[in-house]
Amino acid sequence: MADIVVYSSMFCPYCSMAKRLLEGKGVEYEEVSVDWKSGTRKKMAERAHGRTTVPQIFIGDRHIGGFDDLYALDRKGELDPLLATRAG
C-alpha cells in the first residue's frame, strides 16, 4: 500500500481539492475509490475512527482526516515536514 492514501469518491469536490493540493506538493499517493467496491467505505471508516465522509487521507500510519484537516496542516506549515519524513 502506498505511503499516502486518499479515500475518495468520483464526484466529491473536496476529494479533488485534496488530490490537487498533494499533487501541487509533488507527492504521489494511492487513491482508493469508495464508489464501486463493496466494503471499501467500511474499511475506510474503520481506519478513520468512524469517519465515513470522503476524502479521508492517511500519511503513513497517521490519519490526517479530510480536506479541511489537510489544508489546515498546510496553512500551519506542518504538512511539508510531514511529507518530507515519509518513507520514499
mmCIF file as gemmi writes it, N, C-alpha and C atoms, coordinates in Angstrom:
data_model
loop_
_atom_site.group_PDB
_atom_site.id
_atom_site.type_symbol
_atom_site.label_atom_id
_atom_site.label_alt_id
_atom_site.label_comp_id
_atom_site.label_asym_id
_atom_site.label_entity_id
_atom_site.label_seq_id
_atom_site.pdbx_PDB_ins_code
_atom_site.Cartn_x
_atom_site.Cartn_y
_atom_site.Cartn_z
_atom_site.occupancy
_atom_site.B_iso_or_equiv
_atom_site.pdbx_formal_charge
_atom_site.auth_seq_id
_atom_site.auth_asym_id
_atom_site.pdbx_PDB_model_num
ATOM 1 N N . MET Axp A 1 ? 0.842 -1.189 0 1 0 ? 1 A 1
ATOM 2 C CA . MET Axp A 1 ? 0 0 0 1 0 ? 1 A 1
ATOM 3 C C . MET Axp A 1 ? 0.88 1.241 0 1 0 ? 1 A 1
ATOM 4 N N . ALA Axp A 2 ? 0.425 2.266 -0.669 1 0 ? 2 A 1
ATOM 5 C CA . ALA Axp A 2 ? 1.209 3.49 -0.773 1 0 ? 2 A 1
ATOM 6 C C . ALA Axp A 2 ? 1.349 4.167 0.579 1 0 ? 2 A 1
ATOM 7 N N . ASP Axp A 3 ? 2.333 4.965 0.665 1 0 ? 3 A 1
ATOM 8 C CA . ASP Axp A 3 ? 2.671 5.735 1.848 1 0 ? 3 A 1
ATOM 9 C C . ASP Axp A 3 ? 1.621 6.811 2.145 1 0 ? 3 A 1
ATOM 10 N N . ILE Axp A 4 ? 1.026 7.374 1.098 1 0 ? 4 A 1
ATOM 11 C CA . ILE Axp A 4 ? -0.063 8.348 1.232 1 0 ? 4 A 1
ATOM 12 C C . ILE Axp A 4 ? -1.283 7.738 0.563 1 0 ? 4 A 1
ATOM 13 N N . VAL Axp A 5 ? -2.383 7.678 1.305 1 0 ? 5 A 1
ATOM 14 C CA . VAL Axp A 5 ? -3.618 7.089 0.789 1 0 ? 5 A 1
ATOM 15 C C . VAL Axp A 5 ? -4.726 8.117 0.898 1 0 ? 5 A 1
ATOM 16 N N . VAL Axp A 6 ? -5.456 8.295 -0.195 1 0 ? 6 A 1
ATOM 17 C CA . VAL Axp A 6 ? -6.61 9.183 -0.23 1 0 ? 6 A 1
ATOM 18 C C . VAL Axp A 6 ? -7.826 8.348 -0.608 1 0 ? 6 A 1
ATOM 19 N N . TYR Axp A 7 ? -8.729 8.158 0.341 1 0 ? 7 A 1
ATOM 20 C CA . TYR Axp A 7 ? -10.012 7.522 0.039 1 0 ? 7 A 1
ATOM 21 C C . TYR Axp A 7 ? -10.892 8.609 -0.558 1 0 ? 7 A 1
ATOM 22 N N . SER Axp A 8 ? -11.507 8.316 -1.696 1 0 ? 8 A 1
ATOM 23 C CA . SER Axp A 8 ? -12.254 9.351 -2.396 1 0 ? 8 A 1
ATOM 24 C C . SER Axp A 8 ? -13.483 8.788 -3.09 1 0 ? 8 A 1
ATOM 25 N N . SER Axp A 9 ? -14.272 9.725 -3.609 1 0 ? 9 A 1
ATOM 26 C CA . SER Axp A 9 ? -15.45 9.403 -4.384 1 0 ? 9 A 1
ATOM 27 C C . SER Axp A 9 ? -15.392 10.219 -5.675 1 0 ? 9 A 1
ATOM 28 N N . MET Axp A 10 ? -15.953 9.694 -6.731 1 0 ? 10 A 1
ATOM 29 C CA . MET Axp A 10 ? -15.822 10.269 -8.058 1 0 ? 10 A 1
ATOM 30 C C . MET Axp A 10 ? -16.297 11.728 -8.162 1 0 ? 10 A 1
ATOM 31 N N . PHE Axp A 11 ? -17.403 12.074 -7.555 1 0 ? 11 A 1
ATOM 32 C CA . PHE Axp A 11 ? -17.978 13.407 -7.744 1 0 ? 11 A 1
ATOM 33 C C . PHE Axp A 11 ? -17.795 14.311 -6.535 1 0 ? 11 A 1
ATOM 34 N N . CYS Axp A 12 ? -16.79 14.045 -5.721 1 0 ? 12 A 1
ATOM 35 C CA . CYS Axp A 12 ? -16.549 14.798 -4.488 1 0 ? 12 A 1
ATOM 36 C C . CYS Axp A 12 ? -15.581 15.954 -4.749 1 0 ? 12 A 1
ATOM 37 N N . PRO Axp A 13 ? -16.051 17.204 -4.635 1 0 ? 13 A 1
ATOM 38 C CA . PRO Axp A 13 ? -15.148 18.333 -4.89 1 0 ? 13 A 1
ATOM 39 C C . PRO Axp A 13 ? -14.022 18.429 -3.854 1 0 ? 13 A 1
ATOM 40 N N . TYR Axp A 14 ? -14.292 18.027 -2.617 1 0 ? 14 A 1
ATOM 41 C CA . TYR Axp A 14 ? -13.247 18.077 -1.592 1 0 ? 14 A 1
ATOM 42 C C . TYR Axp A 14 ? -12.158 17.046 -1.865 1 0 ? 14 A 1
ATOM 43 N N . CYS Axp A 15 ? -12.537 15.929 -2.444 1 0 ? 15 A 1
ATOM 44 C CA . CYS Axp A 15 ? -11.552 14.923 -2.855 1 0 ? 15 A 1
ATOM 45 C C . CYS Axp A 15 ? -10.641 15.506 -3.925 1 0 ? 15 A 1
ATOM 46 N N . SER Axp A 16 ? -11.236 16.172 -4.893 1 0 ? 16 A 1
ATOM 47 C CA . SER Axp A 16 ? -10.452 16.793 -5.964 1 0 ? 16 A 1
ATOM 48 C C . SER Axp A 16 ? -9.489 17.838 -5.412 1 0 ? 16 A 1
ATOM 49 N N . MET Axp A 17 ? -9.957 18.632 -4.465 1 0 ? 17 A 1
ATOM 50 C CA . MET Axp A 17 ? -9.092 19.663 -3.881 1 0 ? 17 A 1
ATOM 51 C C . MET Axp A 17 ? -7.95 19.039 -3.086 1 0 ? 17 A 1
ATOM 52 N N . ALA Axp A 18 ? -8.218 17.963 -2.358 1 0 ? 18 A 1
ATOM 53 C CA . ALA Axp A 18 ? -7.162 17.286 -1.593 1 0 ? 18 A 1
ATOM 54 C C . ALA Axp A 18 ? -6.112 16.707 -2.528 1 0 ? 18 A 1
ATOM 55 N N . LYS Axp A 19 ? -6.561 16.061 -3.591 1 0 ? 19 A 1
ATOM 56 C CA . LYS Axp A 19 ? -5.624 15.472 -4.547 1 0 ? 19 A 1
ATOM 57 C C . LYS Axp A 19 ? -4.803 16.567 -5.236 1 0 ? 19 A 1
ATOM 58 N N . ARG Axp A 20 ? -5.439 17.666 -5.573 1 0 ? 20 A 1
ATOM 59 C CA . ARG Axp A 20 ? -4.742 18.782 -6.216 1 0 ? 20 A 1
ATOM 60 C C . ARG Axp A 20 ? -3.682 19.375 -5.28 1 0 ? 20 A 1
ATOM 61 N N . LEU Axp A 21 ? -4.009 19.491 -3.991 1 0 ? 21 A 1
ATOM 62 C CA . LEU Axp A 21 ? -3.043 20.012 -3.03 1 0 ? 21 A 1
ATOM 63 C C . LEU Axp A 21 ? -1.822 19.093 -2.944 1 0 ? 21 A 1
ATOM 64 N N . LEU Axp A 22 ? -2.066 17.789 -2.854 1 0 ? 22 A 1
ATOM 65 C CA . LEU Axp A 22 ? -0.96 16.834 -2.78 1 0 ? 22 A 1
ATOM 66 C C . LEU Axp A 22 ? -0.144 16.836 -4.068 1 0 ? 22 A 1
ATOM 67 N N . GLU Axp A 23 ? -0.818 16.903 -5.195 1 0 ? 23 A 1
ATOM 68 C CA . GLU Axp A 23 ? -0.107 16.946 -6.48 1 0 ? 23 A 1
ATOM 69 C C . GLU Axp A 23 ? 0.742 18.211 -6.579 1 0 ? 23 A 1
ATOM 70 N N . GLY Axp A 24 ? 0.232 19.312 -6.04 1 0 ? 24 A 1
ATOM 71 C CA . GLY Axp A 24 ? 0.984 20.562 -6.022 1 0 ? 24 A 1
ATOM 72 C C . GLY Axp A 24 ? 2.245 20.464 -5.175 1 0 ? 24 A 1
ATOM 73 N N . LYS Axp A 25 ? 2.229 19.558 -4.221 1 0 ? 25 A 1
ATOM 74 C CA . LYS Axp A 25 ? 3.41 19.322 -3.378 1 0 ? 25 A 1
ATOM 75 C C . LYS Axp A 25 ? 4.38 18.362 -4.051 1 0 ? 25 A 1
ATOM 76 N N . GLY Axp A 26 ? 3.975 17.797 -5.183 1 0 ? 26 A 1
ATOM 77 C CA . GLY Axp A 26 ? 4.847 16.891 -5.921 1 0 ? 26 A 1
ATOM 78 C C . GLY Axp A 26 ? 4.953 15.501 -5.315 1 0 ? 26 A 1
ATOM 79 N N . VAL Axp A 27 ? 3.94 15.099 -4.551 1 0 ? 27 A 1
ATOM 80 C CA . VAL Axp A 27 ? 3.987 13.77 -3.943 1 0 ? 27 A 1
ATOM 81 C C . VAL Axp A 27 ? 3.019 12.831 -4.645 1 0 ? 27 A 1
ATOM 82 N N . GLU Axp A 28 ? 3.376 11.56 -4.632 1 0 ? 28 A 1
ATOM 83 C CA . GLU Axp A 28 ? 2.495 10.536 -5.181 1 0 ? 28 A 1
ATOM 84 C C . GLU Axp A 28 ? 1.631 9.986 -4.06 1 0 ? 28 A 1
ATOM 85 N N . TYR Axp A 29 ? 0.458 9.526 -4.425 1 0 ? 29 A 1
ATOM 86 C CA . TYR Axp A 29 ? -0.468 8.956 -3.449 1 0 ? 29 A 1
ATOM 87 C C . TYR Axp A 29 ? -1.244 7.837 -4.11 1 0 ? 29 A 1
ATOM 88 N N . GLU Axp A 30 ? -1.793 6.994 -3.266 1 0 ? 30 A 1
ATOM 89 C CA . GLU Axp A 30 ? -2.697 5.951 -3.755 1 0 ? 30 A 1
ATOM 90 C C . GLU Axp A 30 ? -4.118 6.448 -3.535 1 0 ? 30 A 1
ATOM 91 N N . GLU Axp A 31 ? -4.906 6.444 -4.584 1 0 ? 31 A 1
ATOM 92 C CA . GLU Axp A 31 ? -6.31 6.825 -4.473 1 0 ? 31 A 1
ATOM 93 C C . GLU Axp A 31 ? -7.146 5.554 -4.376 1 0 ? 31 A 1
ATOM 94 N N . VAL Axp A 32 ? -7.989 5.49 -3.356 1 0 ? 32 A 1
ATOM 95 C CA . VAL Axp A 32 ? -8.877 4.346 -3.163 1 0 ? 32 A 1
ATOM 96 C C . VAL Axp A 32 ? -10.305 4.864 -3.281 1 0 ? 32 A 1
ATOM 97 N N . SER Axp A 33 ? -10.981 4.456 -4.335 1 0 ? 33 A 1
ATOM 98 C CA . SER Axp A 33 ? -12.363 4.883 -4.553 1 0 ? 33 A 1
ATOM 99 C C . SER Axp A 33 ? -13.305 4.071 -3.67 1 0 ? 33 A 1
ATOM 100 N N . VAL Axp A 34 ? -14.233 4.767 -3.03 1 0 ? 34 A 1
ATOM 101 C CA . VAL Axp A 34 ? -15.239 4.081 -2.215 1 0 ? 34 A 1
ATOM 102 C C . VAL Axp A 34 ? -16.528 3.873 -2.995 1 0 ? 34 A 1
ATOM 103 N N . ASP Axp A 35 ? -16.514 4.212 -4.284 1 0 ? 35 A 1
ATOM 104 C CA . ASP Axp A 35 ? -17.735 4.189 -5.094 1 0 ? 35 A 1
ATOM 105 C C . ASP Axp A 35 ? -18.225 2.798 -5.47 1 0 ? 35 A 1
ATOM 106 N N . TRP Axp A 36 ? -17.338 1.903 -5.852 1 0 ? 36 A 1
ATOM 107 C CA . TRP Axp A 36 ? -17.797 0.695 -6.509 1 0 ? 36 A 1
ATOM 108 C C . TRP Axp A 36 ? -17.546 -0.593 -5.747 1 0 ? 36 A 1
ATOM 109 N N . LYS Axp A 37 ? -16.438 -0.716 -5.081 1 0 ? 37 A 1
ATOM 110 C CA . LYS Axp A 37 ? -16.087 -1.976 -4.444 1 0 ? 37 A 1
ATOM 111 C C . LYS Axp A 37 ? -16.752 -2.091 -3.075 1 0 ? 37 A 1
ATOM 112 N N . SER Axp A 38 ? -17.533 -3.13 -2.903 1 0 ? 38 A 1
ATOM 113 C CA . SER Axp A 38 ? -18.252 -3.361 -1.658 1 0 ? 38 A 1
ATOM 114 C C . SER Axp A 38 ? -17.279 -3.478 -0.487 1 0 ? 38 A 1
ATOM 115 N N . GLY Axp A 39 ? -17.589 -2.811 0.598 1 0 ? 39 A 1
ATOM 116 C CA . GLY Axp A 39 ? -16.784 -2.905 1.809 1 0 ? 39 A 1
ATOM 117 C C . GLY Axp A 39 ? -15.673 -1.882 1.913 1 0 ? 39 A 1
ATOM 118 N N . THR Axp A 40 ? -15.402 -1.15 0.833 1 0 ? 40 A 1
ATOM 119 C CA . THR Axp A 40 ? -14.301 -0.186 0.863 1 0 ? 40 A 1
ATOM 120 C C . THR Axp A 40 ? -14.59 0.961 1.825 1 0 ? 40 A 1
ATOM 121 N N . ARG Axp A 41 ? -15.814 1.487 1.797 1 0 ? 41 A 1
ATOM 122 C CA . ARG Axp A 41 ? -16.156 2.59 2.702 1 0 ? 41 A 1
ATOM 123 C C . ARG Axp A 41 ? -16.107 2.117 4.156 1 0 ? 41 A 1
ATOM 124 N N . LYS Axp A 42 ? -16.525 0.876 4.397 1 0 ? 42 A 1
ATOM 125 C CA . LYS Axp A 42 ? -16.478 0.334 5.759 1 0 ? 42 A 1
ATOM 126 C C . LYS Axp A 42 ? -15.037 0.225 6.244 1 0 ? 42 A 1
ATOM 127 N N . LYS Axp A 43 ? -14.154 -0.258 5.375 1 0 ? 43 A 1
ATOM 128 C CA . LYS Axp A 43 ? -12.735 -0.362 5.73 1 0 ? 43 A 1
ATOM 129 C C . LYS Axp A 43 ? -12.163 1.026 6.013 1 0 ? 43 A 1
ATOM 130 N N . MET Axp A 44 ? -12.529 2.002 5.164 1 0 ? 44 A 1
ATOM 131 C CA . MET Axp A 44 ? -12.071 3.37 5.369 1 0 ? 44 A 1
ATOM 132 C C . MET Axp A 44 ? -12.532 3.893 6.721 1 0 ? 44 A 1
ATOM 133 N N . ALA Axp A 45 ? -13.799 3.674 7.044 1 0 ? 45 A 1
ATOM 134 C CA . ALA Axp A 45 ? -14.349 4.161 8.308 1 0 ? 45 A 1
ATOM 135 C C . ALA Axp A 45 ? -13.649 3.526 9.502 1 0 ? 45 A 1
ATOM 136 N N . GLU Axp A 46 ? -13.3 2.264 9.388 1 0 ? 46 A 1
ATOM 137 C CA . GLU Axp A 46 ? -12.568 1.606 10.473 1 0 ? 46 A 1
ATOM 138 C C . GLU Axp A 46 ? -11.198 2.248 10.651 1 0 ? 46 A 1
ATOM 139 N N . ARG Axp A 47 ? -10.513 2.521 9.567 1 0 ? 47 A 1
ATOM 140 C CA . ARG Axp A 47 ? -9.191 3.176 9.646 1 0 ? 47 A 1
ATOM 141 C C . ARG Axp A 47 ? -9.305 4.614 10.133 1 0 ? 47 A 1
ATOM 142 N N . ALA Axp A 48 ? -10.428 5.266 9.786 1 0 ? 48 A 1
ATOM 143 C CA . ALA Axp A 48 ? -10.614 6.693 10.071 1 0 ? 48 A 1
ATOM 144 C C . ALA Axp A 48 ? -11.392 6.935 11.359 1 0 ? 48 A 1
ATOM 145 N N . HIS Axp A 49 ? -11.376 5.985 12.258 1 0 ? 49 A 1
ATOM 146 C CA . HIS Axp A 49 ? -12.016 6.135 13.572 1 0 ? 49 A 1
ATOM 147 C C . HIS Axp A 49 ? -13.493 6.495 13.462 1 0 ? 49 A 1
ATOM 148 N N . GLY Axp A 50 ? -14.182 5.855 12.512 1 0 ? 50 A 1
ATOM 149 C CA . GLY Axp A 50 ? -15.622 6.025 12.364 1 0 ? 50 A 1
ATOM 150 C C . GLY Axp A 50 ? -16.051 7.093 11.382 1 0 ? 50 A 1
ATOM 151 N N . ARG Axp A 51 ? -15.129 7.851 10.854 1 0 ? 51 A 1
ATOM 152 C CA . ARG Axp A 51 ? -15.496 8.899 9.893 1 0 ? 51 A 1
ATOM 153 C C . ARG Axp A 51 ? -15.848 8.246 8.56 1 0 ? 51 A 1
ATOM 154 N N . THR Axp A 52 ? -17.004 8.618 8.021 1 0 ? 52 A 1
ATOM 155 C CA . THR Axp A 52 ? -17.498 7.987 6.795 1 0 ? 52 A 1
ATOM 156 C C . THR Axp A 52 ? -17.504 8.926 5.593 1 0 ? 52 A 1
ATOM 157 N N . THR Axp A 53 ? -17.158 10.189 5.798 1 0 ? 53 A 1
ATOM 158 C CA . THR Axp A 53 ? -17.144 11.134 4.683 1 0 ? 53 A 1
ATOM 159 C C . THR Axp A 53 ? -15.826 11.031 3.928 1 0 ? 53 A 1
ATOM 160 N N . VAL Axp A 54 ? -15.851 11.45 2.678 1 0 ? 54 A 1
ATOM 161 C CA . VAL Axp A 54 ? -14.636 11.484 1.876 1 0 ? 54 A 1
ATOM 162 C C . VAL Axp A 54 ? -14.284 12.93 1.577 1 0 ? 54 A 1
ATOM 163 N N . PRO Axp A 55 ? -13.017 13.217 1.39 1 0 ? 55 A 1
ATOM 164 C CA . PRO Axp A 55 ? -11.906 12.28 1.429 1 0 ? 55 A 1
ATOM 165 C C . PRO Axp A 55 ? -11.502 11.955 2.869 1 0 ? 55 A 1
ATOM 166 N N . GLN Axp A 56 ? -10.837 10.839 3.022 1 0 ? 56 A 1
ATOM 167 C CA . GLN Axp A 56 ? -10.115 10.513 4.242 1 0 ? 56 A 1
ATOM 168 C C . GLN Axp A 56 ? -8.681 10.267 3.809 1 0 ? 56 A 1
ATOM 169 N N . ILE Axp A 57 ? -7.773 10.969 4.439 1 0 ? 57 A 1
ATOM 170 C CA . ILE Axp A 57 ? -6.385 10.989 3.999 1 0 ? 57 A 1
ATOM 171 C C . ILE Axp A 57 ? -5.495 10.417 5.089 1 0 ? 57 A 1
ATOM 172 N N . PHE Axp A 58 ? -4.565 9.568 4.668 1 0 ? 58 A 1
ATOM 173 C CA . PHE Axp A 58 ? -3.594 8.961 5.572 1 0 ? 58 A 1
ATOM 174 C C . PHE Axp A 58 ? -2.203 9.211 5.02 1 0 ? 58 A 1
ATOM 175 N N . ILE Axp A 59 ? -1.305 9.612 5.89 1 0 ? 59 A 1
ATOM 176 C CA . ILE Axp A 59 ? 0.111 9.731 5.534 1 0 ? 59 A 1
ATOM 177 C C . ILE Axp A 59 ? 0.839 8.773 6.455 1 0 ? 59 A 1
ATOM 178 N N . GLY Axp A 60 ? 1.358 7.708 5.868 1 0 ? 60 A 1
ATOM 179 C CA . GLY Axp A 60 ? 1.906 6.626 6.684 1 0 ? 60 A 1
ATOM 180 C C . GLY Axp A 60 ? 0.788 6.052 7.536 1 0 ? 60 A 1
ATOM 181 N N . ASP Axp A 61 ? 1.044 5.88 8.81 1 0 ? 61 A 1
ATOM 182 C CA . ASP Axp A 61 ? 0.029 5.372 9.731 1 0 ? 61 A 1
ATOM 183 C C . ASP Axp A 61 ? -0.838 6.485 10.321 1 0 ? 61 A 1
ATOM 184 N N . ARG Axp A 62 ? -0.521 7.719 10.006 1 0 ? 62 A 1
ATOM 185 C CA . ARG Axp A 62 ? -1.228 8.862 10.598 1 0 ? 62 A 1
ATOM 186 C C . ARG Axp A 62 ? -2.492 9.199 9.809 1 0 ? 62 A 1
ATOM 187 N N . HIS Axp A 63 ? -3.607 9.238 10.517 1 0 ? 63 A 1
ATOM 188 C CA . HIS Axp A 63 ? -4.87 9.663 9.912 1 0 ? 63 A 1
ATOM 189 C C . HIS Axp A 63 ? -4.912 11.181 9.939 1 0 ? 63 A 1
ATOM 190 N N . ILE Axp A 64 ? -4.918 11.784 8.76 1 0 ? 64 A 1
ATOM 191 C CA . ILE Axp A 64 ? -4.954 13.239 8.66 1 0 ? 64 A 1
ATOM 192 C C . ILE Axp A 64 ? -6.38 13.74 8.798 1 0 ? 64 A 1
ATOM 193 N N . GLY Axp A 65 ? -7.322 13.044 8.193 1 0 ? 65 A 1
ATOM 194 C CA . GLY Axp A 65 ? -8.72 13.468 8.187 1 0 ? 65 A 1
ATOM 195 C C . GLY Axp A 65 ? -9.133 13.814 6.773 1 0 ? 65 A 1
ATOM 196 N N . GLY Axp A 66 ? -9.981 14.83 6.65 1 0 ? 66 A 1
ATOM 197 C CA . GLY Axp A 66 ? -10.485 15.238 5.353 1 0 ? 66 A 1
ATOM 198 C C . GLY Axp A 66 ? -9.696 16.387 4.763 1 0 ? 66 A 1
ATOM 199 N N . PHE Axp A 67 ? -10.255 16.991 3.715 1 0 ? 67 A 1
ATOM 200 C CA . PHE Axp A 67 ? -9.565 18.094 3.046 1 0 ? 67 A 1
ATOM 201 C C . PHE Axp A 67 ? -9.308 19.25 3.995 1 0 ? 67 A 1
ATOM 202 N N . ASP Axp A 68 ? -10.298 19.619 4.795 1 0 ? 68 A 1
ATOM 203 C CA . ASP Axp A 68 ? -10.113 20.754 5.713 1 0 ? 68 A 1
ATOM 204 C C . ASP Axp A 68 ? -8.943 20.513 6.657 1 0 ? 68 A 1
ATOM 205 N N . ASP Axp A 69 ? -8.797 19.279 7.119 1 0 ? 69 A 1
ATOM 206 C CA . ASP Axp A 69 ? -7.695 18.932 8.013 1 0 ? 69 A 1
ATOM 207 C C . ASP Axp A 69 ? -6.35 19.019 7.285 1 0 ? 69 A 1
ATOM 208 N N . LEU Axp A 70 ? -6.314 18.52 6.054 1 0 ? 70 A 1
ATOM 209 C CA . LEU Axp A 70 ? -5.103 18.572 5.243 1 0 ? 70 A 1
ATOM 210 C C . LEU Axp A 70 ? -4.713 20.022 4.97 1 0 ? 70 A 1
ATOM 211 N N . TYR Axp A 71 ? -5.698 20.828 4.605 1 0 ? 71 A 1
ATOM 212 C CA . TYR Axp A 71 ? -5.457 22.242 4.304 1 0 ? 71 A 1
ATOM 213 C C . TYR Axp A 71 ? -4.973 22.986 5.548 1 0 ? 71 A 1
ATOM 214 N N . ALA Axp A 72 ? -5.566 22.683 6.694 1 0 ? 72 A 1
ATOM 215 C CA . ALA Axp A 72 ? -5.153 23.329 7.945 1 0 ? 72 A 1
ATOM 216 C C . ALA Axp A 72 ? -3.695 23.001 8.267 1 0 ? 72 A 1
ATOM 217 N N . LEU Axp A 73 ? -3.304 21.749 8.066 1 0 ? 73 A 1
ATOM 218 C CA . LEU Axp A 73 ? -1.897 21.376 8.275 1 0 ? 73 A 1
ATOM 219 C C . LEU Axp A 73 ? -0.982 22.181 7.361 1 0 ? 73 A 1
ATOM 220 N N . ASP Axp A 74 ? -1.4 22.342 6.114 1 0 ? 74 A 1
ATOM 221 C CA . ASP Axp A 74 ? -0.598 23.097 5.162 1 0 ? 74 A 1
ATOM 222 C C . ASP Axp A 74 ? -0.491 24.556 5.583 1 0 ? 74 A 1
ATOM 223 N N . ARG Axp A 75 ? -1.597 25.141 5.994 1 0 ? 75 A 1
ATOM 224 C CA . ARG Axp A 75 ? -1.61 26.551 6.409 1 0 ? 75 A 1
ATOM 225 C C . ARG Axp A 75 ? -0.73 26.797 7.631 1 0 ? 75 A 1
ATOM 226 N N . LYS Axp A 76 ? -0.651 25.81 8.518 1 0 ? 76 A 1
ATOM 227 C CA . LYS Axp A 76 ? 0.181 25.937 9.726 1 0 ? 76 A 1
ATOM 228 C C . LYS Axp A 76 ? 1.65 25.62 9.447 1 0 ? 76 A 1
ATOM 229 N N . GLY Axp A 77 ? 1.95 25.214 8.225 1 0 ? 77 A 1
ATOM 230 C CA . GLY Axp A 77 ? 3.323 24.874 7.876 1 0 ? 77 A 1
ATOM 231 C C . GLY Axp A 77 ? 3.744 23.495 8.35 1 0 ? 77 A 1
ATOM 232 N N . GLU Axp A 78 ? 2.789 22.641 8.684 1 0 ? 78 A 1
ATOM 233 C CA . GLU Axp A 78 ? 3.095 21.317 9.213 1 0 ? 78 A 1
ATOM 234 C C . GLU Axp A 78 ? 3.015 20.203 8.168 1 0 ? 78 A 1
ATOM 235 N N . LEU Axp A 79 ? 2.447 20.498 7.005 1 0 ? 79 A 1
ATOM 236 C CA . LEU Axp A 79 ? 2.289 19.448 6 1 0 ? 79 A 1
ATOM 237 C C . LEU Axp A 79 ? 3.614 19.12 5.311 1 0 ? 79 A 1
ATOM 238 N N . ASP Axp A 80 ? 4.351 20.126 4.902 1 0 ? 80 A 1
ATOM 239 C CA . ASP Axp A 80 ? 5.614 19.866 4.198 1 0 ? 80 A 1
ATOM 240 C C . ASP Axp A 80 ? 6.585 19.033 5.033 1 0 ? 80 A 1
ATOM 241 N N . PRO Axp A 81 ? 6.785 19.354 6.322 1 0 ? 81 A 1
ATOM 242 C CA . PRO Axp A 81 ? 7.679 18.496 7.12 1 0 ? 81 A 1
ATOM 243 C C . PRO Axp A 81 ? 7.15 17.062 7.248 1 0 ? 81 A 1
ATOM 244 N N . LEU Axp A 82 ? 5.853 16.915 7.346 1 0 ? 82 A 1
ATOM 245 C CA . LEU Axp A 82 ? 5.257 15.578 7.443 1 0 ? 82 A 1
ATOM 246 C C . LEU Axp A 82 ? 5.496 14.794 6.149 1 0 ? 82 A 1
ATOM 247 N N . LEU Axp A 83 ? 5.338 15.455 5.033 1 0 ? 83 A 1
ATOM 248 C CA . LEU Axp A 83 ? 5.578 14.811 3.743 1 0 ? 83 A 1
ATOM 249 C C . LEU Axp A 83 ? 7.06 14.478 3.563 1 0 ? 83 A 1
ATOM 250 N N . ALA Axp A 84 ? 7.923 15.345 4.084 1 0 ? 84 A 1
ATOM 251 C CA . ALA Axp A 84 ? 9.371 15.126 3.949 1 0 ? 84 A 1
ATOM 252 C C . ALA Axp A 84 ? 9.86 13.936 4.753 1 0 ? 84 A 1
ATOM 253 N N . THR Axp A 85 ? 9.164 13.578 5.839 1 0 ? 85 A 1
ATOM 254 C CA . THR Axp A 85 ? 9.609 12.487 6.694 1 0 ? 85 A 1
ATOM 255 C C . THR Axp A 85 ? 9.042 11.142 6.281 1 0 ? 85 A 1
ATOM 256 N N . ARG Axp A 86 ? 8.136 11.125 5.317 1 0 ? 86 A 1
ATOM 257 C CA . ARG Axp A 86 ? 7.536 9.865 4.907 1 0 ? 86 A 1
ATOM 258 C C . ARG Axp A 86 ? 8.565 9.011 4.187 1 0 ? 86 A 1
ATOM 259 N N . ALA Axp A 87 ? 8.366 7.708 4.289 1 0 ? 87 A 1
ATOM 260 C CA . ALA Axp A 87 ? 9.29 6.778 3.619 1 0 ? 87 A 1
ATOM 261 C C . ALA Axp A 87 ? 9.148 6.93 2.116 1 0 ? 87 A 1
ATOM 262 N N . GLY Axp A 88 ? 10.225 6.92 1.403 1 0 ? 88 A 1
ATOM 263 C CA . GLY Axp A 88 ? 10.199 7.116 -0.038 1 0 ? 88 A 1
ATOM 264 C C . GLY Axp A 88 ? 10.186 5.829 -0.747 1 0 ? 88 A 1
